[in-house]
């Protein structure tokens, strides 16, 4: 499955191996680049993504100098491609988006964790006509807002809505603020550092197990380190975890993106 992303400026292909530590890039760097609203042109990269299902383009701004959360990564682009194919083809996500077909006139309500550039949430809103709440740490939100605004016309045409909220994993106040009223949760490349495993699991427990209805978490993941098995072992104590899609390796990588479905244990 090849993602139809066209790079407008720059080159962001990064081959991450098991010795790479992304935590050093998560927080914004010191200096003038910390403000996403005032990034200089040489520090910006624009990606154009054609969505076949709605015959429209979306554009995403990246700010690589500011860290991981400001860049596009393979897991996100694979999830975007699956979302784009949902309307026309049978994909692993198709059965999760049957709400409107079953007679419910309300739009799908989707929560995205660790949204980064916001591409997954924006595409979900546009392709599905969904109401999506995208979340990340506070310093990431201005760039997400920029990307939402840049695609406002497409979103309006497709009756998609994107709301933006700060959410630090494991923080009860943040989780309560965004609420539990969702049909589905999405995430991509969210398992990246071991000190965040427990906060992420706490967050999933809040949303998947704390409400009155059963919802699922779809996670696209590119394995980078053996220690990530710790996260999955902990998660499987609380959730049923199944693989719903495996993407073949590409661009010289040794492994491909895997898409998981998390649901509360029966």
N, C-alpha and C positions, 0 to 999 in steps of 0.2 A: 504494500500500500504506500504509494508515493504522495507526499503532501505537496500540493501545488502552491508553494510559497515562493514568491519572487522577491529577491533582495534588491532593494532600490539603492542602498548605499552601504558599503562596507562589507566585511566578511566576519561572521560570528561562528563559523564551524569550529567546535572545540571538542577534541577527543578526550573524554575524561576517563582516567584509569583508576585502579583501586588505590593508588597512593594520593589521589587528589583530595584535598580537604576544602570543600566549598564554604565552610563556616567562616573562613577568612574573608569571604566576599559577600556575606549576607548583609552586614551592616554597611550603611553608606560611608564612603571614605571621607576623610577630612578635606576641607577646601571648598572651592566655589561650586563644585559639581553636586553638592549635597541637595540643592534645590532643583527638583525635577522640572519645575515651571520655568527655570532660567537656564536650562542646559543649552550650551552653545552648539551650533550646527555640526561642528566636527565631532561632537560627543554624542550625536544622535544617529540612529539608523532606522530607516523605515522599511517595513516588510508589507508587501501587498499579497493578500490571500484571496483567491477566487473561490467563492462558494457556488458550486454547480447547482445545488438544490434550489437556490433562490436567484441564481444568475446575477450575483452581485459581488463586488469586491469589498473587503474590509482592509483597513490599513492599521498597522500596529507600530508604535514608536518604541524603540529600544534605547536604553541608556547604559551600554555595557560598562562604562567606567564606574557606575554606581553600585554594581554588584549583581549577584545571581538573580535577584527578584526583578531585575529590569531587563532581562534577556529572555529570548525564546529558547525552549529546550525540546528535545525530541519527543518526550512523553506528551507534552502539550499539543504538539502538532499532530501526533497520531490520534489523540482524543478528538481534536478538531475534525480530522478527516472522517472518523467514525460518526461524529455528529452530523457532518455534512451529507453522509451517505444514508442517514436514517430514513429520510423521506422517500427515497427512491429505491433503496436496496434493503435486503434483509441483513442486518448487522447485529452484533452482540448487544447493541443498545436498543434495538427496535422494540422489544417487549416492554422496556421500561417507560416508553413514551406513548402508552395507549390510553392515557386518561381522557383526552379529548374525544377519541374515537369511541369511548364507552359512554358517551352522552353527557359528560361533565363539561359545562360551558366555560368553566374557569380555566385560565391559563395554567400551565405547569409552573410550580414554584420550586426553584432550584437554588441551592446554596453551594458556592464554590469556596474551598479552603485553599489558602496559599496561592492567591490568584496571579501574583507576579505582574505580568503585563496586562492581564485581563482578557487575553485572547479567547480562552475557553469559555468564559462566561458570556462574552460578547457574541461569540458564534452560537452558543446555546440559545441565547435570547433571540437572535436573528433567525436561525433555522427553525426553531420550535415555536416561535411566537411566545416565548416564556417570560416569566418575571424572575429575574436572576439577581441574587444578592452576592456580589463578589467581595471577598474579604482578604485582608493581609495586614501587615504591620503598618502603623500610621505613616511612616516615612515613604512607603511604597504607593500610598493612595493617590497622590497628585498625578503620577504618571498614568495610573489606571483611569483617573478622571479624564485626563487628556485623551486617552484612547477611546473612551466611551463617547466623549464629545465629538471626536473625529469621525465616528461611525454613527452619529445620531440620525442621519437621514435614512440609512439602511434599517436601523432599528425601528424607526417610526413607520417605515413602509411595511415592515413585517410584524408590526404590533408587539415588538419585543421591548422589554423594559429592563434596564440594568441599574440596580442600586449599589452603592458602595459603602462598606462599613469596616471599621478597624476590628480585628479579632486576633488577639494573642492567644495561641493555643493553651488550653488548660486554665485560662482566666475566667472564673465564673461570671464576673460582671460583664465581660465582653460577650460571652455566650448567651447570657440572659438577654442582653440588649438586642441581639439579632433574632432571638426567638427560635422556636422549633417548628414553625408552620411551613414545612417544606415537603415536597414529594420526592426529592432526590438530592443527594449531595455529590459533588464532583471534586476531584483533586488530581493533580499531576505533578510528579517529581516532588512530592511532599516528604518522602522518607530520605533525608539527606544528611542528618547528623544525629548521633546517638543520644545527645542530651535532650533532643526534642521528641524522642520516641514516646516517652510517658505522657508529656503534654498533648501530643497528637492523639494518643489512645484515650486520654481523658476527654478530649473534645469529641471524638467519635462516640464515646460512651454516652455523653450528654445528648447528642443529636439522634443517635440511632436507638438508644435504649431508654432515654428519659421521657419520651413523649407517649401519647396514647395510640399512635398508629405506627405501623411498620414501614420504615423507609430504608433505602439502600445507599451505600456509598460506592461510587465507581472511581477507582484509582488507577491511573496510568503510571507505570513505574519502569525506570531503566536501572537495572541493578548495577551497582558500582563497587560495593564492598561486601565481603562475607559477613561482616558484623550486622548487616541489615536483617539477617535471619532472626536476630533477637527481637526486632520489631514484630515480625510475623508470628513468632512463637507466642509473644504476649497478646497479640491481637486475636489469635485463634482460641484463646481461653474465653473470650467474650463474644466473638463473632464467628459466623460461618464465612469462610473465605474461599472463594473459588476463582479460577482463571477463566475469563470469558473471551479473551483474545490474546494471541501471541503474534507479534510483528517480527518478521525475519530481520536479521542484522542488515544494516545498510552503511554506506560510506566508510567501509573498512572497519566497522565496529565488530567486536567479537560476539556481542549479544544484542538482542532486539528488545523493544518495549513490550511489556506484558501489562494487560489490563485486568484488574481484579474487581470482583464484586463482593462487598462486605455487607452482611445482614446480621441482625441479632440472632443468637442461637435459638433454635426451636425449643 
